[in-house]
Amino acid sequence: MSENNKQDYSASNIQVLEGLEAVRKRPAMYIGDIGIKGLHHLIWEVVDNSIDEAMAGYCNRIETTINTDNSITVKDNGRGIPTGWHEKEQKSALEVVLTVLHAGGKFDKDTYKVSGGLHGVGVSCVNALSTHLRAEVHRDGKITEQEFSIGKPLYPAREIGTTDYRGTIIHFKPDDSIFQVTEYKYETVANRLRELSFLNKGITLTLTDLRELDEEGKPKYEEFHSEGGLIEFVEYLDKSRERLITTPMYMEGQRDGVPVEVSMTYNTSYSENVSSFVNNINTPEGGTHVSGFRMALTRTLKSYAEKSGLLAKEKIEISGDDFREGLTAVISVKVAEPQFEGQTKSKLGNSEVTAAVSGCVQEMLENYLEENPKDAKIIVDKVILAARARIAAKKAREMVQRKNVLVGSGLPGKLADCSEHDPALCEVYLVEGDSAGGSAKQGRDRNFQAILPLRGKILNVEKAQEYKIYENEEIKNIFTALGVQIGKEGDERALNLEKLRYHKIIIMTDADIDGSHIRTLILTFFYRFMREIIENGYLYIAQPPLYLVKKGKDEIYAWTEEQRYAAVKKLAGGGKEENVGVQRYKGLGEMNPEQLWETTMNPQHRTLKQVTIESAAEADMLFSMLMGDDVPPRRDFIEKNARYANVDA
């Protein structure tokens, strides 16, 4: 090694990040990421602290406000963060909570028996990642405030008045030098607050959006309150499906010091929808509480079906999956010391929770089945139908596998593949129709871009049995083009992505009503049968322009009405705007290959929207409502959201 390349590695190279510097240096370690999820995670951390007060019995109202500058205010009527002097840290307890990692009442079992924010880094992380944070505490008849900038106090905690109120108000502005986006989504916040209201019956949560005013100048406002708790949650998730049983089953109990709450029902759909929570924290990857639930469900239903003779005439083997088809369930457990995978708490690992949930659910189900024989028969009949469909689906899946891309010339005939073989560098466009497919094939970069034209509208998987889905020609083409394997050890329906051929799968449809419908059909298919692709961040939606604004040789593409108006004004140059031509692209086929490449496919200029799942429960409910049989909920959704849609005349 040459002298120039030598680098000393000594004690001076070891860096120690003081206080909240570590959070600012590696924010994703604490809040998951610095994109839209991480941005909203800041709200969850503050609201979760208020929910902890509610679970301890000291708070029944939490108010969240999105301010005009996208700052956030969260107000509760809990006990208020302690403001007294902290002897060890030699500063107020308020400042300790907001500036010291792993500081808080969550570690003291006498303060909080269970808590969502058990790592003790929540509100201090919010402080570290905010340009400005102000805490106002109403406690013991006094109002105490303290302000911070990027985690550092601007002054010591100080009294500013007296009060009859009790609670904490946190106001913070996310740091735009940290986050890739700083605009909060109303629906994302509303969905989480709605969840919390179901999970904590009797508590009122409100959301105010000062960015959006109605005709009277009043801000957008919603209030979430549930007296029925998980039963209402299950009814909400299932509102667009046809029920098999009249009222959801419900149980609440405690085993080995673990409080367990479960509500479940069955519907006529072919999908399973299980939402799980630990101390109000959604666990999208499940964990030991979900394992315990599934174990008890399979064991109890199978035992009942055999004892009652309902399976006597059937010569097919019933599997665990069959008992979960058409199931909607919410599982909520409270654990004193939960073991999560990482700070984002996506999966529960406590082994003792499995037995606790399994025991409670088994007892509930046994009682319900004995007391409701009519409903029990309906459920078992549904299970038998599911078993028959599963066997047919397995045969259909095997047919798809035999056509897999790795078996000789297994590629679909219409697929125009790329020359690159590294999946991380490859992308495939799922294109509506042969006309657009032709333009895309000519306009693409053949080195890394593949094109798969789809004929018309693919099958609506929300209304079809699984075996019919695998028999559909367009869906078979998607499977074989992507090269994925269906089935993993322990789960024959899971998707194995080891041989996925593209790490960017891009849906590209026309900017009209039919195009939107086709895009929704494709999204529904991926959500129901290839969710792993969404969860790994491989699915995208292309954004073709809506307009070409032209005057002479000058051209400007526009993706929104606002951009179109601006382009017309610019090209008019103070002259008559009617002299500026505007072409509305109703289909991708109207663009020549060069235009399609430049606006929609060129990585240097295109805009892609990555498809993510912010709330699995809300996504499940939305797809069921949009693509299912029940018309009224779909009509209500369209009427409520019509002003956000661009509808062609």
DOMARTOR-710583 format. One record per residue (C-alpha): residue number from 0; residue in one letter; x, y, z. Coordinates in Angstrom, 3 decimals. Layout:
<fidos>
    n  res        c1        c2        c3
  NUM    A         X         Y         Z
...
</fidos>
This chain:
<fidos>
    n  res        c1        c2        c3
    0    M     0.000     0.000     0.000
    1    S     1.421     3.402    -0.985
    2    E     2.026     6.090     1.601
    3    N    -0.620     8.298    -0.069
    4    N    -3.287     5.634     0.396
    5    K    -2.465     4.872     4.017
    6    Q    -4.931     6.167     6.571
    7    D    -4.284     6.112    10.277
    8    Y    -6.999     4.402    12.294
    9    S    -6.629     5.503    15.874
   10    A    -8.664     6.668    18.851
   11    S    -9.124    10.048    17.173
   12    N   -11.178     8.336    14.419
   13    I   -13.791     7.123    16.893
   14    Q   -16.745     9.520    16.898
   15    V   -19.160     9.835    19.775
   16    L   -22.484    11.413    18.833
   17    E   -23.802    13.412    21.774
   18    G   -27.455    13.675    22.755
   19    L   -29.788    13.785    19.764
   20    E   -27.011    14.037    17.144
   21    A   -27.326    10.303    16.473
   22    V   -30.987    10.739    15.536
   23    R   -30.194    13.490    13.025
   24    K   -27.252    11.516    11.638
   25    R   -29.214     8.270    11.150
   26    P   -32.937     9.179    11.349
   27    A   -34.109     6.010     9.557
   28    M   -32.822     3.901    12.481
   29    Y   -35.355     5.597    14.746
   30    I   -38.390     6.363    12.562
   31    G   -38.095     3.851     9.722
   32    D   -37.274     6.179     6.816
   33    I   -37.108     9.855     5.802
   34    G   -39.908     9.642     3.262
   35    I   -43.664     9.907     3.683
   36    K   -43.812     7.076     6.271
   37    G   -41.130     8.610     8.465
   38    L   -42.787    12.015     8.244
   39    H   -46.079    10.627     9.543
   40    H   -44.259     8.534    12.129
   41    L   -43.494    11.794    13.950
   42    I   -47.229    12.291    14.553
   43    W   -47.640     8.685    15.698
   44    E   -44.899     9.109    18.311
   45    V   -46.553    12.170    19.853
   46    V   -50.105    10.783    19.658
   47    D   -48.942     7.452    21.093
   48    N   -47.747     9.265    24.213
   49    S   -51.227    10.706    24.646
   50    I   -52.767     7.270    24.042
   51    D   -50.515     5.846    26.756
   52    E   -52.054     8.397    29.137
   53    A   -55.495     7.241    27.986
   54    M   -54.658     3.557    28.560
   55    A   -53.468     4.483    32.047
   56    G   -56.904     6.065    32.649
   57    Y   -55.935     9.747    32.721
   58    C   -56.955    11.024    29.265
   59    N   -60.110    10.815    27.141
   60    R   -59.576    13.474    24.457
   61    I   -56.724    13.942    21.950
   62    E   -56.826    16.730    19.365
   63    T   -54.521    16.746    16.325
   64    T   -54.204    19.761    14.018
   65    I   -52.391    20.009    10.673
   66    N   -51.446    23.689    10.402
   67    T   -51.214    25.724     7.206
   68    D   -47.405    25.390     7.122
   69    N   -47.604    21.576     7.591
   70    S   -46.555    21.850    11.215
   71    I   -48.456    19.652    13.677
   72    T   -50.145    20.373    17.009
   73    V   -51.211    17.551    19.337
   74    K   -53.207    18.414    22.470
   75    D   -54.426    16.004    25.157
   76    N   -56.120    16.232    28.561
   77    G   -53.794    13.806    30.336
   78    R   -51.756    14.483    33.457
   79    G   -49.236    16.659    31.630
   80    I   -45.511    15.880    31.275
   81    P   -43.813    16.387    34.668
   82    T   -42.053    19.759    34.828
   83    G   -40.241    19.497    38.166
   84    W   -36.479    19.509    38.641
   85    H   -34.640    16.305    37.651
   86    E   -31.789    15.860    40.133
   87    K   -29.683    13.463    38.074
   88    E   -29.807    15.475    34.828
   89    Q   -29.857    18.867    36.581
   90    K   -32.632    20.231    34.367
   91    S   -36.426    20.125    34.292
   92    A   -38.102    16.772    33.700
   93    L   -39.794    18.338    30.659
   94    E   -36.422    19.080    29.063
   95    V   -35.162    15.603    29.954
   96    V   -38.128    13.956    28.213
   97    L   -37.642    16.084    25.095
   98    T   -33.854    15.928    24.789
   99    V   -32.613    12.660    26.285
  100    L   -33.000     9.352    24.437
  101    H   -34.500     6.475    26.434
  102    A   -35.995     8.881    28.955
  103    G   -39.647     8.739    29.973
  104    G   -42.209     7.155    32.230
  105    K   -42.428     3.998    30.078
  106    F   -39.642     2.276    32.023
  107    D   -41.401     2.725    35.379
  108    K   -43.982    -0.060    35.783
  109    D   -45.892     2.013    38.346
  110    T   -46.359     4.825    35.800
  111    Y   -47.399     2.838    32.728
  112    K   -48.333    -0.851    32.929
  113    V   -48.396    -1.043    29.099
  114    S   -47.254     1.438    26.502
  115    G   -46.775     1.841    22.773
  116    G   -43.607     3.912    23.005
  117    L   -41.562     1.537    25.134
  118    H   -38.179     2.465    23.657
  119    G   -38.411     5.914    25.236
  120    V   -37.020     7.624    22.132
  121    G   -40.287     8.849    20.582
  122    V   -40.878    12.489    21.459
  123    S   -37.136    13.213    21.744
  124    C   -36.750    11.920    18.164
  125    V   -39.553    14.235    17.045
  126    N   -37.702    17.105    18.717
  127    A   -34.399    16.154    17.052
  128    L   -35.994    16.034    13.596
  129    S   -37.953    19.304    13.888
  130    T   -36.732    22.793    13.049
  131    H   -38.926    24.032    15.886
  132    L   -40.797    22.327    18.713
  133    R   -42.814    23.956    21.482
  134    A   -44.112    22.086    24.506
  135    E   -46.830    23.605    26.675
  136    V   -47.779    21.738    29.855
  137    H   -50.841    22.456    31.986
  138    R   -50.234    20.805    35.333
  139    D   -50.868    21.564    39.010
  140    G   -52.592    24.838    38.098
  141    K   -49.546    26.168    36.223
  142    I   -48.685    26.595    32.546
  143    T   -45.082    25.690    31.690
  144    E   -43.532    26.111    28.254
  145    Q   -40.236    25.346    26.544
  146    E   -39.113    25.731    22.932
  147    F   -36.455    23.887    20.956
  148    S   -34.669    24.170    17.620
  149    I   -33.374    20.942    16.016
  150    G   -33.492    19.360    19.450
  151    K   -31.669    22.062    21.356
  152    P   -33.498    24.124    24.016
  153    L   -33.857    27.832    23.256
  154    Y   -34.357    28.532    26.974
  155    P   -35.040    26.553    30.183
  156    A   -38.595    25.475    30.986
  157    R   -40.515    28.476    32.339
  158    E   -43.873    29.226    33.901
  159    I   -46.058    31.535    31.812
  160    G   -49.354    31.564    33.701
  161    T   -52.014    29.715    35.643
  162    T   -54.664    27.298    34.381
  163    D   -57.676    25.200    35.308
  164    Y   -56.895    22.833    32.396
  165    R   -54.753    19.712    32.601
  166    G   -52.759    18.218    29.734
  167    T   -49.921    18.608    27.215
  168    I   -49.722    20.520    23.936
  169    I   -46.878    19.628    21.520
  170    H   -46.335    21.742    18.410
  171    F   -43.588    20.769    15.947
  172    K   -42.389    21.567    12.412
  173    P   -40.514    18.726    10.616
  174    D   -37.048    19.622     9.339
  175    D   -37.163    19.869     5.534
  176    S   -33.394    19.335     5.386
  177    I   -33.989    15.822     6.796
  178    F   -37.238    14.708     5.158
  179    Q   -37.689    14.112     1.431
  180    V   -41.307    15.310     1.721
  181    T   -42.860    17.594     4.323
  182    E   -46.527    17.653     3.280
  183    Y   -48.828    15.622     5.502
  184    K   -51.598    13.479     3.990
  185    Y   -54.943    14.067     5.661
  186    E   -56.281    10.573     4.904
  187    T   -53.178     8.877     6.333
  188    V   -53.562    10.756     9.614
  189    A   -57.344    10.243     9.686
  190    N   -57.001     6.484     9.110
  191    R   -54.592     6.117    12.030
  192    L   -56.754     8.179    14.395
  193    R   -59.813     6.161    13.352
  194    E   -57.902     2.950    14.179
  195    L   -56.954     4.329    17.583
  196    S   -60.573     5.217    18.357
  197    F   -61.644     1.623    17.660
  198    L   -58.757     0.208    19.689
  199    N   -59.496     2.485    22.678
  200    K   -63.267     2.631    23.034
  201    G   -64.641     5.650    24.810
  202    I   -61.776     7.978    23.834
  203    T   -62.410    10.908    21.470
  204    L   -59.786    11.798    18.854
  205    T   -60.198    14.780    16.550
  206    L   -58.411    15.891    13.372
  207    T   -58.438    19.456    12.047
  208    D   -56.799    20.453     8.753
  209    L   -56.258    24.204     8.555
  210    R   -54.906    23.859     4.993
  211    E   -58.380    23.128     3.620
  212    L   -61.328    25.447     4.233
  213    D   -64.931    25.013     3.119
  214    E   -67.143    27.704     1.571
  215    E   -67.849    29.131     5.024
  216    G   -64.144    29.346     5.839
  217    K   -64.278    26.437     8.302
  218    P   -61.345    23.983     8.298
  219    K   -61.743    20.312     7.452
  220    Y   -62.615    18.464    10.664
  221    E   -63.388    14.905    11.758
  222    E   -64.103    13.364    15.135
  223    F   -63.439     9.712    15.891
  224    H   -65.161     7.998    18.797
  225    S   -66.184     4.390    19.286
  226    E   -68.213     2.800    22.063
  227    G   -68.260    -0.639    20.409
  228    G   -64.488    -0.902    19.978
  229    L   -63.238    -3.880    17.973
  230    I   -66.744    -4.984    16.962
  231    E   -67.243    -1.628    15.249
  232    F   -63.724    -1.907    13.774
  233    V   -64.556    -5.251    12.128
  234    E   -67.912    -3.908    10.885
  235    Y   -66.108    -0.877     9.422
  236    L   -63.556    -3.069     7.606
  237    D   -66.297    -5.371     6.313
  238    K   -68.883    -2.759     5.388
  239    S   -68.567    -3.342     1.625
  240    R   -68.717    -7.146     1.839
  241    E   -71.642    -9.543     2.131
  242    R   -71.759   -10.999     5.647
  243    L   -72.136   -14.676     6.426
  244    I   -72.959   -14.139    10.097
  245    T   -75.088   -11.290    11.436
  246    T   -72.914    -9.908    14.253
  247    P   -69.115   -10.197    14.626
  248    M   -67.856   -12.528    17.351
  249    Y   -66.103   -10.766    20.229
  250    M   -64.009   -11.829    23.173
  251    E   -62.054   -10.055    25.839
  252    G   -59.936   -11.891    28.377
  253    Q   -56.591   -12.207    30.052
  254    R   -54.109   -15.077    30.177
  255    D   -50.757   -15.063    31.959
  256    G   -50.995   -11.321    32.545
  257    V   -51.636   -10.566    28.856
  258    P   -54.956    -8.782    28.110
  259    V   -56.358   -10.089    24.815
  260    E   -59.167    -8.594    22.742
  261    V   -60.385   -10.162    19.494
  262    S   -63.304    -9.585    17.136
  263    M   -63.902   -11.600    13.972
  264    T   -66.506   -12.362    11.332
  265    Y   -66.905   -14.187     8.028
  266    N   -67.992   -12.857     4.623
  267    T   -68.511   -14.251     1.120
  268    S   -65.144   -13.003    -0.211
  269    Y   -62.151   -15.210    -0.996
  270    S   -59.531   -13.230     0.909
  271    E   -58.318   -13.099     4.500
  272    N   -58.056    -9.783     6.333
  273    V   -56.412    -9.957     9.763
  274    S   -55.275    -6.711    11.419
  275    S   -53.108    -7.039    14.514
  276    F   -52.060    -4.555    17.183
  277    V   -49.814    -4.579    20.240
  278    N   -50.352    -1.714    22.710
  279    N   -52.193     0.123    19.880
  280    I   -49.219    -0.261    17.534
  281    N   -50.113    -1.886    14.202
  282    T   -47.973    -4.960    13.488
  283    P   -48.297    -5.447     9.693
  284    E   -45.923    -8.418     9.745
  285    G   -47.943   -10.109    12.501
  286    G   -46.003   -12.054    15.099
  287    T   -46.699   -14.370    18.000
  288    H   -50.183   -12.925    18.691
  289    V   -51.292   -13.670    15.104
  290    S   -49.727   -17.148    15.270
  291    G   -51.701   -17.870    18.458
  292    F   -54.928   -16.657    16.838
  293    R   -54.487   -18.780    13.708
  294    M   -53.523   -21.828    15.741
  295    A   -56.683   -21.605    17.866
  296    L   -58.915   -20.838    14.874
  297    T   -57.761   -23.901    12.929
  298    R   -57.760   -26.270    15.896
  299    T   -61.171   -25.220    17.256
  300    L   -63.060   -25.063    13.953
  301    K   -61.600   -28.370    12.765
  302    S   -62.480   -30.076    16.035
  303    Y   -66.058   -28.733    15.928
  304    A   -66.560   -29.725    12.286
  305    E   -65.369   -33.286    12.965
  306    K   -67.396   -33.743    16.174
  307    S   -70.577   -32.362    14.614
  308    G   -70.280   -34.670    11.595
  309    L   -70.253   -31.767     9.122
  310    L   -67.097   -33.147     7.469
  311    A   -68.287   -36.764     7.363
  312    K   -69.279   -36.700     3.683
  313    E   -66.193   -34.816     2.567
  314    K   -63.157   -36.744     1.338
  315    I   -60.827   -33.758     1.125
  316    E   -58.164   -32.670     3.560
  317    I   -58.903   -29.331     5.261
  318    S   -55.902   -27.013     5.763
  319    G   -55.356   -23.920     7.927
  320    D   -55.784   -21.615     4.918
  321    D   -59.319   -22.936     4.357
  322    F   -60.439   -21.731     7.785
  323    R   -59.252   -18.202     6.976
  324    E   -60.910   -17.621     3.607
  325    G   -63.490   -14.853     3.952
  326    L   -62.270   -14.050     7.458
  327    T   -62.008   -10.503     8.816
  328    A   -60.469   -10.197    12.270
  329    V   -58.842    -7.641    14.548
  330    I   -56.478    -8.824    17.284
  331    S   -55.364    -6.419    20.010
  332    V   -53.066    -7.394    22.874
  333    K   -51.483    -5.386    25.674
  334    V   -47.981    -6.518    26.641
  335    A   -45.958    -5.015    29.501
  336    E   -42.582    -5.614    27.830
  337    P   -43.121    -6.319    24.133
  338    Q   -40.197    -7.473    22.016
  339    F   -40.506    -5.775    18.640
  340    E   -38.332    -6.054    15.580
  341    G   -36.795    -2.555    15.499
  342    Q   -38.143     0.838    16.558
  343    T   -40.870     0.731    13.895
  344    K   -42.457    -2.238    15.724
  345    S   -43.643    -4.259    12.708
  346    K   -43.599    -7.739    14.265
  347    L   -44.122    -9.076    17.795
  348    G   -41.694   -11.663    19.140
  349    N   -42.876   -12.452    22.707
  350    S   -43.289   -16.248    22.844
  351    E   -45.638   -16.143    25.874
  352    V   -48.233   -14.196    23.847
  353    T   -48.889   -17.154    21.526
  354    A   -50.369   -19.301    24.307
  355    A   -52.277   -16.358    25.802
  356    V   -54.034   -15.469    22.532
  357    S   -54.542   -19.108    21.555
  358    G   -56.207   -19.967    24.887
  359    C   -58.534   -16.948    24.836
  360    V   -59.585   -17.415    21.209
  361    Q   -60.186   -21.152    21.638
  362    E   -62.460   -20.543    24.611
  363    M   -64.390   -17.827    22.750
  364    L   -64.834   -19.911    19.605
  365    E   -65.897   -23.061    21.406
  366    N   -68.608   -21.145    23.269
  367    Y   -69.769   -19.321    20.138
  368    L   -70.010   -22.462    17.996
  369    E   -71.962   -24.336    20.660
  370    E   -74.371   -21.459    21.216
  371    N   -74.832   -20.606    17.510
  372    P   -75.115   -23.916    15.582
  373    K   -76.691   -22.227    12.559
  374    D   -73.782   -19.802    12.153
  375    A   -71.338   -22.642    12.868
  376    K   -72.739   -24.656     9.933
  377    I   -72.496   -21.618     7.637
  378    I   -68.818   -21.165     8.589
  379    V   -67.970   -24.855     8.118
  380    D   -69.733   -24.891     4.723
  381    K   -67.612   -21.885     3.733
  382    V   -64.474   -23.775     4.853
  383    I   -65.411   -26.816     2.726
  384    L   -65.939   -24.602    -0.340
  385    A   -62.574   -22.962     0.352
  386    A   -60.871   -26.383     0.510
  387    R   -62.341   -27.398    -2.861
  388    A   -61.287   -24.070    -4.390
  389    R   -57.792   -24.404    -2.870
  390    I   -57.261   -27.780    -4.526
  391    A   -58.399   -26.371    -7.890
  392    A   -56.181   -23.310    -7.363
  393    K   -53.165   -25.480    -6.567
  394    K   -53.566   -27.296    -9.898
  395    A   -53.917   -23.940   -11.681
  396    R   -50.806   -22.583    -9.934
  397    E   -48.830   -25.629   -10.986
  398    M   -49.836   -24.933   -14.585
  399    V   -48.545   -21.368   -14.215
  400    Q   -45.274   -22.665   -12.756
  401    R   -44.792   -24.987   -15.702
  402    K   -44.986   -21.953   -17.968
  403    N   -42.412   -20.139   -15.840
  404    V   -39.799   -18.070   -17.591
  405    L   -36.957   -20.379   -16.534
  406    V   -38.490   -23.422   -18.239
  407    G   -37.077   -23.061   -21.740
  408    S   -39.027   -20.519   -23.785
  409    G   -41.575   -19.720   -21.104
  410    L   -41.840   -15.975   -21.788
  411    P   -45.210   -14.638   -22.956
  412    G   -45.235   -14.020   -26.699
  413    K   -46.192   -10.349   -26.332
  414    L   -43.372    -9.520   -23.916
  415    A   -40.631    -7.372   -25.440
  416    D   -37.799    -8.162   -23.023
  417    C   -34.681    -6.126   -22.248
  418    S   -31.049    -7.207   -22.738
  419    E   -29.922    -6.494   -19.146
  420    H   -30.031    -9.514   -16.793
  421    D   -29.529    -7.861   -13.409
  422    P   -33.059    -7.510   -11.905
  423    A   -31.966    -4.434    -9.895
  424    L   -31.331    -2.604   -13.186
  425    C   -34.355    -3.903   -15.106
  426    E   -37.881    -2.520   -15.351
  427    V   -41.026    -3.764   -17.062
  428    Y   -43.997    -1.661   -18.178
  429    L   -47.457    -3.238   -17.935
  430    V   -49.147    -1.355   -20.757
  431    E   -52.809    -1.089   -21.663
  432    G   -53.477    -2.431   -25.155
  433    D   -51.428    -3.250   -28.252
  434    S   -51.508     0.311   -29.622
  435    A   -49.815     1.840   -26.572
  436    G   -47.634    -1.249   -26.355
  437    G   -46.381    -0.603   -29.877
  438    S   -45.430     3.000   -29.062
  439    A   -43.780     1.911   -25.826
  440    K   -41.769    -0.833   -27.548
  441    Q   -40.443     1.654   -30.118
  442    G   -39.768     4.436   -27.602
  443    R   -38.116     2.417   -24.809
  444    D   -34.463     1.874   -24.007
  445    R   -34.079    -1.821   -24.944
  446    N   -31.095    -2.248   -22.648
  447    F   -33.100    -2.141   -19.400
  448    Q   -36.789    -1.560   -20.269
  449    A   -39.217    -4.405   -21.082
  450    I   -42.809    -3.991   -22.300
  451    L   -45.745    -6.324   -21.583
  452    P   -48.969    -5.218   -23.343
  453    L   -52.171    -6.346   -21.604
  454    R   -55.294    -7.040   -23.615
  455    G   -58.184    -4.931   -22.315
  456    K   -59.282    -5.194   -18.685
  457    I   -57.788    -8.022   -16.649
  458    L   -59.948   -10.201   -14.417
  459    N   -61.389    -8.550   -11.302
  460    V   -59.734   -10.795    -8.701
  461    E   -61.933    -9.379    -5.932
  462    K   -64.916   -11.275    -7.340
  463    A   -63.204   -14.425    -8.642
  464    Q   -62.241   -17.713    -7.035
  465    E   -58.517   -18.334    -6.888
  466    Y   -58.330   -21.119    -9.474
  467    K   -60.061   -18.908   -12.064
  468    I   -57.439   -16.228   -11.475
  469    Y   -54.556   -18.560   -12.335
  470    E   -56.412   -19.694   -15.463
  471    N   -56.757   -16.112   -16.767
  472    E   -54.421   -15.587   -19.739
  473    E   -53.367   -12.004   -18.923
  474    I   -52.629   -12.869   -15.283
  475    K   -50.656   -15.951   -16.356
  476    N   -48.608   -13.672   -18.611
  477    I   -47.825   -11.343   -15.686
  478    F   -46.681   -14.255   -13.511
  479    T   -44.487   -15.791   -16.197
  480    A   -43.035   -12.453   -17.358
  481    L   -42.005   -11.523   -13.815
  482    G   -40.517   -14.984   -13.229
  483    V   -41.817   -15.258    -9.653
  484    Q   -42.506   -18.561    -7.925
  485    I   -45.825   -19.157    -6.174
  486    G   -45.423   -20.968    -2.893
  487    K   -42.802   -21.053    -0.173
  488    E   -42.036   -23.575     2.503
  489    G   -44.867   -23.465     5.028
  490    D   -47.118   -21.302     2.822
  491    E   -48.153   -22.577    -0.585
  492    R   -49.787   -19.247    -1.494
  493    A   -46.846   -17.009    -0.617
  494    L   -44.791   -15.397    -3.362
  495    N   -41.111   -16.277    -3.712
  496    L   -39.258   -13.267    -5.130
  497    E   -35.831   -14.899    -5.439
  498    K   -36.183   -15.163    -9.230
  499    L   -38.049   -11.885    -9.811
  500    R   -36.732   -10.534   -13.127
  501    Y   -37.486    -6.823   -12.643
  502    H   -37.166    -4.574    -9.598
  503    K   -39.306    -1.879   -11.180
  504    I   -42.759    -3.015   -12.296
  505    I   -44.525     0.013   -13.784
  506    I   -48.246     0.218   -14.525
  507    M   -48.773     2.511   -17.531
  508    T   -52.394     3.138   -18.566
  509    D   -54.334     5.845   -20.386
  510    A   -55.269     9.032   -18.525
  511    D   -59.033     8.411   -18.879
  512    I   -61.845     6.511   -17.134
  513    D   -61.006     3.134   -18.702
  514    G   -57.319     3.621   -17.945
  515    S   -58.088     4.351   -14.293
  516    H   -60.276     1.249   -14.082
  517    I   -57.581    -0.967   -15.627
  518    R   -54.978     0.482   -13.255
  519    T   -57.239    -0.285   -10.262
  520    L   -57.805    -3.852   -11.515
  521    I   -54.028    -4.385   -11.783
  522    L   -53.443    -2.840    -8.346
  523    T   -56.121    -5.104    -6.849
  524    F   -54.405    -8.133    -8.383
  525    F   -51.001    -7.169    -6.986
  526    Y   -52.446    -6.391    -3.555
  527    R   -54.301    -9.714    -3.306
  528    F   -51.806   -12.062    -4.977
  529    M   -48.427   -10.310    -5.139
  530    R   -48.430    -8.159    -2.022
  531    E   -44.749    -8.974    -1.401
  532    I   -43.892    -6.987    -4.541
  533    I   -45.620    -3.903    -3.097
  534    E   -44.080    -4.423     0.351
  535    N   -40.590    -4.593    -1.193
  536    G   -41.150    -1.334    -3.100
  537    Y   -41.087    -2.825    -6.616
  538    L   -44.465    -1.555    -7.913
  539    Y   -44.854     1.878    -9.563
  540    I   -47.419     3.873   -11.538
  541    A   -46.311     5.877   -14.590
  542    Q   -47.540     9.443   -14.942
  543    P   -48.122    10.280   -18.626
  544    P   -48.924    13.931   -19.379
  545    L   -52.525    15.009   -19.848
  546    Y   -51.819    17.873   -22.270
  547    L   -49.429    19.122   -24.910
  548    V   -49.504    22.935   -25.030
  549    K   -48.050    24.251   -28.288
  550    K   -47.397    27.524   -30.096
  551    G   -45.252    27.402   -33.199
  552    K   -42.196    25.298   -32.392
  553    D   -42.536    25.815   -28.646
  554    E   -44.037    22.892   -26.708
  555    I   -44.794    22.361   -23.021
  556    Y   -46.195    19.182   -21.510
  557    A   -48.665    19.477   -18.630
  558    W   -49.654    16.849   -16.074
  559    T   -52.288    18.915   -14.232
  560    E   -54.867    21.596   -14.971
  561    E   -52.711    24.133   -13.105
  562    Q   -49.701    23.294   -15.290
  563    R   -51.851    23.611   -18.415
  564    Y   -53.051    27.094   -17.426
  565    A   -49.491    28.155   -16.629
  566    A   -48.178    26.772   -19.937
  567    V   -50.859    28.558   -21.972
  568    K   -50.119    31.827   -20.194
  569    K   -46.368    31.428   -20.740
  570    L   -46.621    30.621   -24.450
  571    A   -49.175    33.407   -25.003
  572    G   -46.547    35.817   -23.715
  573    G   -49.063    38.531   -22.979
  574    G   -50.854    37.972   -26.286
  575    K   -54.087    36.125   -27.040
  576    E   -54.305    32.806   -25.246
  577    E   -56.634    31.410   -27.930
  578    N   -53.629    31.362   -30.285
  579    V   -52.046    28.693   -28.117
  580    G   -52.968    25.110   -29.071
  581    V   -53.835    22.541   -26.421
  582    Q   -53.909    18.817   -27.197
  583    R   -55.562    16.512   -24.661
  584    Y   -54.001    13.052   -24.565
  585    K   -56.825    10.598   -23.998
  586    G   -54.627     7.581   -24.698
  587    L   -50.973     6.597   -24.687
  588    G   -51.356     5.577   -28.335
  589    E   -51.895     9.248   -29.262
  590    M   -48.256     9.966   -28.404
  591    N   -45.540     9.005   -30.853
  592    P   -42.671     6.862   -29.473
  593    E   -40.369     9.870   -29.008
  594    Q   -42.993    11.777   -26.996
  595    L   -43.783     8.730   -24.840
  596    W   -40.080     8.219   -24.104
  597    E   -39.404    11.841   -23.279
  598    T   -42.414    12.403   -21.019
  599    T   -43.149     9.047   -19.398
  600    M   -40.278     6.559   -19.828
  601    N   -37.034     8.535   -19.741
  602    P   -35.612     8.182   -16.194
  603    Q   -34.162    11.681   -16.489
  604    H   -37.540    13.375   -16.937
  605    R   -40.359    10.983   -16.006
  606    T   -42.392    10.961   -12.795
  607    L   -43.147     7.612   -11.174
  608    K   -45.400     7.061    -8.173
  609    Q   -44.277     4.228    -5.923
  610    V   -47.134     2.093    -4.607
  611    T   -46.958     1.607    -0.841
  612    I   -49.284     0.178     1.811
  613    E   -49.627     2.693     4.636
  614    S   -52.419     0.789     6.370
  615    A   -53.170    -2.794     5.352
  616    A   -56.598    -2.639     7.010
  617    E   -57.595     0.516     5.100
  618    A   -56.170    -0.850     1.839
  619    D   -58.129    -4.067     2.226
  620    M   -61.342    -2.181     2.928
  621    L   -60.750     0.194    -0.015
  622    F   -60.123    -2.557    -2.585
  623    S   -63.157    -4.510    -1.363
  624    M   -65.320    -1.420    -1.634
  625    L   -64.066    -0.313    -5.075
  626    M   -63.976    -3.747    -6.717
  627    G   -66.629    -5.711    -4.797
  628    D   -70.352    -6.249    -5.378
  629    D   -71.749    -3.760    -2.871
  630    V   -72.729    -0.601    -4.786
  631    P   -73.810     1.945    -2.084
  632    P   -70.393     2.227    -0.322
  633    R   -68.682     2.638    -3.718
  634    R   -71.172     5.328    -4.741
  635    D   -70.626     7.160    -1.431
  636    F   -66.847     7.015    -1.901
  637    I   -67.052     8.373    -5.460
  638    E   -69.396    11.195    -4.431
  639    K   -67.115    12.119    -1.527
  640    N   -63.968    12.090    -3.666
  641    A   -65.368    13.219    -7.017
  642    R   -63.797    16.660    -6.803
  643    Y   -60.346    15.056    -6.725
  644    A   -60.923    13.152    -9.961
  645    N   -60.389    14.232   -13.582
  646    V   -63.374    12.839   -15.451
  647    D   -63.619    13.035   -19.252
  648    A   -66.814    14.328   -20.795
</fidos>
